[in-house]
Amino acid sequence: MKGNRIAHGVEPAGTQARCQRNPPKRILVVDDDEFIRQVNADMLSRFGYETETAEDGAAAWEALQDNGYDLLITDNSMPKVSGVELVKKLRSAHMTVPVVLASGTVPMEAMNRNSSLQLAAMLVKPFTTDELLATVKKVLGMTDSAREQIESMPIRPSEPSADSLRLR
């Protein structure tokens, strides 16, 4: 039955075209607890997100420098580099990736001292997978909406400068 053979890794043309127009959002999930990290990454993958994981803030920082992500979900209390320290590094490097701080303890003192952290959302552990998914959808929806507004703004030609009007 050669006619029923399916080639693995090949999608129908319509599916491939849709994926090229709307590639899956890339999410970096950071948590020192391997079980929580994998559960969250696996759940997000099942809903169509492309996920990568890091076991602490130091590994996450390396990944953020090497790869582009649409969202960072990070725990706070981790060895080497905490979630707040990771976000400080991110913002100091002028990286604008949205951040969801997902932690058992909300570092309110650190948050109040560092208004430049610009968190997109906070989740207090324990949270459900439904709460995580709703937060991810909301945050990514907000960033998509902002991007669409910027892209739809009319481009106004800049006023010619005196130098550009001079005859040469």
Secondary structure, 3 states (H helix, E strand, C coil): CHHHCCCCCCCCHHHHHHHHHCCCCEEEEECCCHHHHHHHHHHHHHCCCEEEEECCHHHHHHHHHHCCCCEEEECCCCCCCCHHHHHHHHHHCCCCCCEEEEECCCCHHHHHHCHHHCCCEEEECCCCHHHHHHHHHHHHHHHHHHHHHHHHCCCCCCCCCHHHHCCC
